[in-house]
Amino acid sequence: MAGLPSWVAELVCPIPGRLSPHADAVQDWLLDWVERIDGPLDPPARQRLAHGAVARYAGRLYPDATEADLRVLTALFLWFFLLDDACDGTGTPRPDHVSALCAEVLRLLREESPLRPEALPPPLRRMLADAWQVPRYRMTAGWRVRFVDSVAHHLHGVVTEASNKATGRRPDVGTYIPLRRATSAAYVSYALIEFATGRPVPDALYHHPAVRMVADTANDLLSWFNDLLSLDRDRATSGGHNLVLAVAREQRITIDAAVPLVVRRWQESMRDFGPLRAAVPSFGPDLDDALGRYLDGVANSVRGTMDWSLESARYADALTADR
């Protein structure tokens, strides 16, 4: 693992890695889709999009999706990355701007008339409207509510973080962890598992405490891995919104000393993940199959995020120096 930060070797993930056979074809399609929606890309932008390998991320989380469905999922993933860049691209966000943008996103998904259409840049509006078409028409009204609720939860976290940065508020560890579960958008990706598998999970199972514990733990695992990976960038732009920075500040230790503590916390959560999943009760053969596919998707989110992050150009700068 030469060239990688030393902590990477300590994060042993027993979840098998998977990748859709359609991922590379969908990545090629994605370039054409962006140009169809937003017009021609200049060569540097086209190269950045190609190197980001967003289709390989979606293909790791939803390895059994059809090629057509993986296109939809990849388009949505790209859109969320672009939204993240629009809301969190600097260390000094404008909370009113971020809040208005997020409100317009939810109005679009809920099929409500825009109140401040200028708040959502036209390319982002067109991309989301196009990517949302298939799930909107295929999935049930109940699923659409669940998906939009997960997006609203994510966007509430985005707005909270922007407000914190603007006011200099740095969260402690206890405040940061639930906020990070929102800003990660993992719950959004979990809602999309049912779209990818075609197997709906009833609300009572989706919100069952044992199932929720598995989902929360997986969210922590992928979020903390990302925090470790993006630490150098986050020192400058996150306003303290990184688990390593929160631990260092709360324990009054150096950032370098906080890294192994976060690594240990990640290892402990990974050890818990398997037993937590095994503890999910049976609900009968008809429901257990759909729930099993859902839990497989939650597990894929952890390993898929790790594998994609280590190969994607989005985090290339974080992988050039040993910490």
Secondary structure, DSSP 8 states (H G I E B T S, - for coil): -TTS-GGGGG----S-----TTHHHHHHHHHHHHHHHH----HHHHHHHHHH-HHHHHHHHSTTS-HHHHHHHHHHHHHHHHHHHHHHSSSS--HHHHHHHHHHHHHHHTT---SSGGGS-HHHHHHHHHHHHHHHHHS-HHHHHHHHHHHHHHHHHHHHHHHHHHHT----HHHHHHHHHHHT-HHHHHHHHHHHH-----HHHHT-HHHHHHHHHHHHHHHHHHHHHTHHHHHHHSTT-SHHHHHHHHHT--HHHHHHHHHHHHHHHHHHHHHHHHTS----HHHHHHHHHHHHHHHHHHHHHHHHHHH-GGGGGGGSS--
